[in-house]
């Protein structure tokens, strides 16, 4: 993707020039303009790649279809024509959902203020409010900067006023989720405004609604993100603690899982959120005590053919395994065999390989007895197979190297069997290919018993350079 940006007007002028000057048909003119700008390294992800439509009123400039719809919606709102507004909201929502470029163009032309006014005008009319909130959710998708403090207040007020209405609750939560993705200030404002108890309350209140539980859980997780590059330090950790300590979040999520034992998408979402909340040793233990580990292991076994679910469960197991006592509980529950099976079953999926190796790595850390179980279950071989399958995936290579190191650091008897599996060449290749693997690869080779050459650097520090002769050195 290119790094240069252009305005929509610049692209539209180029298309029009292709039509008038070079007598191209509209489709050809658009294709030529796209090729021209992309060849110059221009990012066109926010550009509507279509010919502008004739305006509906005389004397108006040609506009893209979504702006014509926005004009119609704006007139309906200004005239308080509720019937026309309802119709235009549906049309505009559908267009916004088609692609980010449409939403972006509308957002740059005042769409938020029109939609916010529509939400206010719809107050008291439940069906019309639903349509307006669907539109607000659509326009905020990928554009969280559009939301202002008045919009935040409206969303929080609506969640409180309609807390018994599952459909309205869902519509409001979707808006909040879009507004908080990659926007730290919105997250902090919503948390200060009391959104966390509203989200956990929605899960309890509407525990029979898969959509509400899934979306509210996802929104809780978004509150723990640190994905806004404009902010050096976010409140992700603080928000996670508030969800658990002040809003009983772990119990709420695990209890919600009991109603959806056959719904893998809901359980996967709950697992993903639990993994984001495992930020303290005691939180990890509480998840086990509440039965969260049992449902994770059962979900992994039942949904082994579903990669999206497997990835989320492995991530959750990896997170809770930060507690040494939980490590033992996972192993005793048969988790290691299932993790190895997941890696082998989805060997072509780098994310599953990464998360699987990382989970085994956590289980092996400081636990020689767990290393025995992992070795007997084929964990080392599965990790090396993952390295071989994904030589260019640095995350896979790094996690596999760390796992091998943890397996042999306190159990030297495993070194020779692992070397016989071809570990030396794979780890050396990982180190040569990926700079980020250098330290962990050297540590793995050293603890495997490979010969290590010491070299003094200009700083006076000692560098470990493996020359692997499979004898302990240094």
C-alpha positions in Angstrom: 0.0 0.0 0.0 1.3 3.5 -0.9 2.1 6.1 1.7 1.1 9.2 -0.3 -2.4 10.6 0.0 -4.6 12.6 -2.4 -8.0 14.2 -2.0 -11.1 12.8 -3.5 -11.4 15.8 -5.7 -8.0 15.1 -7.2 -9.0 11.6 -8.1 -12.3 12.7 -9.5 -10.7 15.4 -11.7 -8.3 12.7 -13.1 -11.2 10.5 -13.9 -13.1 13.3 -15.6 -10.0 14.3 -17.6 -9.8 10.7 -18.9 -13.4 10.9 -20.0 -13.3 14.3 -21.7 -9.7 14.5 -22.9 -9.1 10.9 -23.8 -12.6 9.8 -24.6 -12.6 6.9 -22.3 -15.8 5.3 -21.1 -16.4 5.7 -17.3 -15.2 2.3 -16.2 -12.0 2.6 -18.2 -11.5 6.1 -17.0 -11.6 5.0 -13.4 -9.3 2.0 -14.0 -6.8 4.3 -15.7 -6.9 6.8 -12.8 -6.4 4.0 -10.2 -3.4 2.6 -12.2 -1.9 6.1 -12.6 -2.0 7.0 -8.9 -1.0 3.5 -7.6 2.0 3.5 -9.8 3.0 6.7 -8.0 2.7 5.0 -4.6 -0.5 6.7 -3.7 -2.8 5.1 -1.0 -6.3 4.9 -2.5 -7.9 3.0 0.4 -10.0 6.1 1.3 -10.9 7.1 -2.2 -14.2 6.3 -3.9 -13.2 4.7 -7.2 -16.3 5.6 -9.2 -17.6 8.3 -11.5 -19.6 11.1 -9.8 -23.3 11.1 -10.5 -25.4 14.0 -11.8 -26.9 16.1 -9.0 -30.6 16.0 -8.4 -31.0 19.7 -8.5 -30.1 22.1 -11.3 -26.9 24.1 -10.9 -25.4 21.7 -8.4 -22.0 20.1 -9.0 -21.8 16.4 -9.8 -21.5 14.3 -6.7 -20.8 10.7 -5.7 -23.9 8.6 -4.9 -23.3 8.5 -1.2 -23.2 12.3 -1.0 -26.4 12.5 -2.9 -28.0 10.2 -0.3 -26.5 12.3 2.5 -28.0 15.4 1.0 -31.4 13.7 0.9 -31.0 12.6 4.5 -30.0 16.1 5.5 -33.1 17.6 3.9 -35.4 15.0 5.6 -33.8 15.8 9.0 -34.0 19.6 8.4 -37.7 19.2 7.5 -38.4 16.8 10.4 -39.9 14.5 7.8 -39.7 11.3 9.8 -40.9 8.9 7.1 -38.4 10.2 4.5 -35.7 10.2 7.2 -36.3 6.6 8.0 -36.1 5.6 4.3 -32.9 7.6 3.7 -31.3 6.2 6.9 -31.6 2.7 5.6 -30.2 3.6 2.2 -27.3 5.6 3.7 -26.5 2.8 6.1 -26.3 0.3 3.3 -24.0 2.5 1.3 -21.7 3.2 4.3 -21.4 -0.6 4.9 -20.1 -1.2 1.4 -16.6 0.2 2.0 -14.5 2.5 4.1 -14.0 4.9 1.2 -17.8 5.7 1.1 -17.9 6.3 4.9 -14.8 8.4 4.7 -16.1 10.6 2.0 -19.4 11.0 3.8 -17.6 11.8 7.1 -15.5 14.5 5.4 -18.7 16.1 4.2 -20.6 16.5 7.5 -22.3 13.1 7.8 -21.8 12.8 11.5 -23.7 16.0 12.4 -26.6 14.9 10.1 -26.7 11.4 11.6 -26.4 12.8 15.2 -29.3 15.2 14.5 -31.3 12.2 13.1 -30.7 10.3 16.4 -32.0 13.3 18.4 -35.0 13.7 16.1 -35.8 10.0 16.5 -35.9 10.2 20.3 -39.0 8.4 21.6 -39.7 6.5 18.4 -38.0 3.1 19.1 -38.0 1.8 15.5 -36.7 5.1 14.1 -34.0 5.3 16.9 -32.8 1.8 15.9 -32.4 2.9 12.3 -30.6 6.0 13.4 -28.2 4.1 15.6 -27.5 1.6 12.9 -26.5 4.5 10.7 -24.4 6.0 13.5 -22.6 2.7 14.0 -21.9 2.5 10.2 -20.4 6.0 9.9 -18.2 5.5 13.0 -16.8 2.2 11.7 -13.1 3.1 11.1 -13.7 6.7 11.9 -13.8 7.0 15.7 -12.6 10.6 15.6 -16.0 11.7 14.3 -17.7 11.1 17.7 -17.9 14.1 20.0 -18.8 14.5 23.7 -22.5 15.0 22.8 -22.5 11.7 20.9 -20.8 10.0 23.9 -23.5 11.3 26.2 -26.2 10.2 23.9 -24.9 6.7 23.7 -24.4 6.3 27.5 -27.9 7.8 28.1 -29.5 5.4 25.6 -27.8 2.3 27.1 -29.2 3.4 30.5 -32.7 4.2 29.3 -33.1 1.1 27.2 -31.2 -1.4 29.3 -34.1 -3.8 29.2 -34.3 -3.6 25.4 -31.9 -6.1 23.8 -32.1 -4.7 20.3 -31.5 -1.1 21.4 -28.7 -2.2 23.8 -27.0 -4.0 20.9 -27.3 -1.0 18.6 -25.8 1.3 21.2 -22.9 -1.1 22.1 -21.9 -1.4 18.5 -21.6 2.3 18.2 -19.4 2.4 21.3 -17.2 -0.4 20.1 -16.6 1.4 16.7 -15.9 4.6 18.6 -13.3 3.1 20.9 -11.3 1.0 18.4 -7.9 2.8 17.9 -9.1 5.8 20.0 -7.7 6.0 23.5 -9.5 9.3 24.4 -12.9 7.9 23.6 -12.1 4.8 25.7 -11.1 6.9 28.7 -14.1 9.1 28.3 -16.6 6.2 28.1 -15.0 4.5 31.1 -15.2 7.7 33.1 -18.8 8.0 31.9 -19.6 4.6 33.4 -19.7 2.3 30.4 -18.1 -0.7 32.1 -21.0 -1.6 34.4 -23.4 -1.0 31.5 -21.5 -3.5 29.4 -21.2 -6.2 32.1 -24.8 -5.4 33.0 -25.9 -6.0 29.4 -24.3 -9.4 29.4 -26.1 -10.4 32.6 -29.4 -8.7 31.6 -29.5 -10.3 28.1 -27.6 -13.5 28.8 -29.8 -15.3 26.3 -28.9 -13.1 23.4 -25.8 -14.3 21.5 -25.4 -11.0 19.7 -25.5 -8.9 22.9 -23.2 -11.2 24.8 -20.7 -11.4 21.9 -20.7 -7.7 21.1 -20.6 -6.6 24.8 -17.7 -9.0 25.5 -15.9 -7.7 22.4 -16.4 -4.1 23.5 -15.1 -4.9 27.0 -12.0 -6.3 25.3 -11.6 -3.1 23.2 -11.4 -1.1 26.4 -8.2 -3.0 27.3 -6.5 -2.3 23.9 -3.5 -0.1 23.5 -3.9 0.5 19.7 -3.9 4.2 19.4 -0.5 5.2 18.0 -1.1 8.8 18.8 -1.0 8.1 22.6 2.3 7.0 24.1 0.7 5.5 27.3 -2.9 4.3 27.5 -5.0 3.0 30.3 -5.4 -0.5 29.1 -4.1 -2.2 32.3 -6.2 0.1 34.5 -9.3 -0.7 32.5 -8.7 -4.4 32.7 -8.4 -4.2 36.5 -11.6 -2.1 36.7 -13.5 -4.7 34.7 -12.4 -7.5 37.0 -12.3 -5.8 40.4 -15.1 -3.3 40.2 -17.5 -5.0 37.8 -16.9 -8.7 38.5 -16.0 -9.2 34.9 -14.5 -12.6 35.1 -17.5 -14.1 36.7 -19.9 -12.4 34.3 -18.1 -13.7 31.3 -17.6 -17.3 32.5 -21.3 -17.5 33.7 -22.3 -16.2 30.2 -20.4 -19.0 28.6 -22.7 -21.6 30.3 -25.6 -20.5 28.1 -23.8 -21.0 24.8 -22.1 -24.4 25.1 -22.9 -25.0 21.4 -22.1 -21.6 20.1 -18.5 -21.5 19.2 -18.5 -17.9 18.0 -19.7 -16.6 21.4 -17.4 -18.8 23.3 -14.5 -17.7 21.2 -15.3 -14.1 21.9 -15.5 -14.8 25.6 -12.1 -16.5 25.5 -10.5 -13.6 23.7 -11.8 -11.2 26.3 -10.7 -13.4 29.2 -7.2 -13.5 27.8 -7.1 -9.7 27.8 -8.2 -9.6 31.5 -5.5 -12.1 32.7 -3.2 -9.2 33.7 -2.6 -10.4 37.3 -1.6 -13.6 38.9 -4.8 -13.8 41.0 -7.0 -13.0 38.0 -5.5 -16.1 36.2 -6.3 -18.3 39.3 -9.8 -16.8 39.6 -10.5 -17.8 36.0 -9.7 -21.4 36.8 -11.6 -21.3 40.1 -14.7 -20.0 38.3 -14.5 -22.9 35.8 -13.1 -20.9 32.9 -10.3 -23.3 32.2 -12.7 -26.2 31.9 -14.7 -24.5 29.2 -11.6 -23.4 27.3 -10.3 -27.0 27.2 -13.7 -28.4 26.2 -14.0 -25.7 23.5 -10.6 -26.5 22.1 -11.5 -30.2 21.9 -14.9 -29.6 20.4 -13.8 -26.9 17.8 -10.4 -28.2 16.8 -11.5 -27.9 13.1 -12.3 -24.2 13.5 -9.1 -22.1 13.2 -10.6 -18.8 14.5 -11.8 -20.5 17.6 -8.6 -22.5 18.1 -6.5 -19.3 17.9 -8.5 -17.5 20.5 -8.6 -20.4 22.9 -4.8 -20.9 22.6 -4.3 -17.2 23.3 -6.5 -17.4 26.4 -4.6 -20.5 27.7 -1.3 -18.8 27.1 -2.5 -15.8 29.1 -3.8 -17.7 32.1 -0.7 -19.9 32.2 1.2 -16.9 33.5 0.3 -18.3 36.9 2.5 -21.2 37.9 -0.4 -23.0 39.7 -2.6 -22.6 36.6 0.2 -24.2 34.5 -0.3 -27.4 36.5 -4.1 -27.2 36.2 -3.8 -26.9 32.4 -1.5 -29.9 32.1 -3.7 -31.9 34.4 -6.8 -31.1 32.3 -5.1 -32.5 29.2 -4.4 -29.1 27.7 -0.9 -30.0 26.4 -2.1 -32.8 24.2 -4.8 -30.6 22.8 -2.3 -27.7 22.1 0.0 -30.1 20.3 -3.0 -31.4 18.3 -4.0 -27.9 17.4 -0.5 -27.0 16.1 -0.3 -30.3 14.0 -3.9 -30.0 12.8 -3.4 -26.3 11.6 0.3 -26.5 10.7 -0.4 -24.2 7.7 -1.8 -21.5 10.0 1.0 -19.3 11.3 -1.1 -17.6 14.0 -2.2 -20.9 15.5 1.4 -22.2 15.3 2.6 -19.0 17.1 -0.1 -19.2 19.8 0.3 -22.9 20.3 4.1 -22.7 20.7 3.7 -19.7 23.0 1.2 -21.6 25.2 3.5 -24.6 25.5 6.4 -22.2 26.2 4.5 -20.8 29.2 3.6 -24.3 30.4 7.2 -25.3 30.3 8.6 -22.2 32.0 10.1 -23.2 35.4 8.2 -26.5 35.3 10.5 -29.6 34.5 7.6 -31.9 35.2 5.5 -30.2 32.6 8.4 -30.4 30.2 8.2 -34.2 30.5 4.5 -34.1 29.5 5.1 -31.8 26.6 8.0 -33.9 25.3 6.0 -37.2 25.6 3.1 -35.5 23.8 5.2 -34.5 20.8 5.4 -30.8 21.7 9.0 -30.3 20.6 8.5 -32.0 17.3 5.3 -30.0 16.6 7.2 -26.7 17.3 10.0 -27.7 15.0 7.5 -28.6 12.3 6.0 -25.2 12.7 9.4 -23.6 12.3 9.9 -25.6 9.1 6.5 -24.7 7.8 6.8 -20.9 8.4 10.5 -19.9 8.0 9.5 -16.3 7.2 7.2 -15.8 10.2 9.3 -14.2 12.9 6.6 -14.7 15.6 6.5 -18.5 14.9 10.3 -18.8 14.9 10.7 -16.8 18.1 8.1 -18.7 20.1 9.4 -22.0 18.9 12.9 -21.1 19.9 11.7 -20.0 23.3 9.8 -23.3 23.8 12.9 -25.4 22.9 15.0 -23.3 25.3 12.5 -23.8 28.2 12.2 -27.5 27.5 15.9 -28.1 27.9 17.0 -25.4 30.3 16.2 -27.6 33.4 16.0 -30.9 31.6 19.3 -31.6 29.8 18.3 -35.1 28.9 15.9 -33.7 26.3 18.7 -32.0 24.4 19.9 -34.9 22.3 16.4 -36.1 21.3 15.5 -32.5 20.2 18.8 -32.1 18.2 18.0 -35.4 16.5 14.8 -33.9 15.3 16.8 -31.3 13.4 16.5 -28.4 15.8 20.1 -27.1 15.3 19.7 -26.2 11.6 16.2 -24.7 12.1 17.2 -22.5 15.0 20.4 -21.4 13.3 18.4 -20.5 10.2 15.9 -18.6 12.3 18.7 -16.6 13.8 20.2 -15.8 10.5 16.9 -14.8 8.9 15.3 -12.8 11.7 17.2 -10.2 13.8 14.5 -10.4 16.5 15.2 -14.1 16.9 18.9 -13.6 17.6 18.9 -13.6 21.4 16.3 -16.4 21.9 18.0 -18.5 19.2 21.4 -18.2 20.8 19.9 -19.1 24.2 18.2 -22.1 22.7 21.3 -23.3 21.0 23.4 -22.8 24.1 21.0 -24.7 26.3 20.8 -27.5 23.8 24.4 -28.1 24.6 25.8 -26.7 21.4 29.3 -25.3 21.2 29.3 -21.5 21.8 32.1 -19.2 20.8 32.6 -16.1 23.0 33.5 -12.8 21.3 34.2 -9.5 22.9 32.3 -6.6 21.5 33.4 -3.0 21.5 31.2 -2.3 24.5 33.0 -4.9 26.5 29.9 -7.1 26.5 30.1 -10.8 25.7 28.3 -12.0 22.6 27.3 -15.7 22.3 28.0 -17.0 18.8 26.8 -20.6 18.4 28.9 -22.9 16.2 26.9 -25.9 17.2 29.0 -29.0 17.6 26.4 -30.5 20.0 28.8 -30.3 23.0 28.2 -28.1 26.0 30.7 -25.3 25.9 31.2 -22.3 28.1 
